[in-house]
Amino acid sequence: MANDVPQDLNWVTAVASCSAKHIFTELRLGIEEDVKEANERVKDRRTFDIRANSDMTMFSVFQVGSMHQEVRFFVGPNFIKIQRAPEDNLMVKFSLNRQGRCRLWINTGEELEQWEVRKMALEKLFFGSFPLSV
């Protein structure tokens, strides 16, 4: 619809909540829930955990007991980088769309919901053949 643009939007609040730090925190909180769910549902004796650095600019999700089964998440000034393997990176950027929603964009130009970004980052780690890092 052409009239999906809100007539009244607190755009200052909307832009402030669409910042790298805010999105990174939301992403981490969602991933913490994903890790709990994967640990309950993946029944092949693998368990997963999450750890963050002290200044909360990086966190990783990893298979317990395996140094190489890890996905890393980094926050920059206006992007989030997801490293699934040394040469396999997703760059996530964000901006408000015309409806006032904060939307995530990956390096392919695809617009995604937050859960879709988490799925792209973690699905192979939780359920498939994760590429081994060297």
Buried (B, 14 or more C-beta within 10 A) or exposed (E): EEEEEEEEEEEEEBEEEBBBEEBBEEBBEBBEEBBEEBBEEBEEEBEBEBEEEEEEBBBBBBBEEEEEBBBBBBBEEEBBBBBBBEEEEBEBBBEBEEEBEBBBBBEEEEEBEBEEBBEBBBBBBBEEEBBEBE
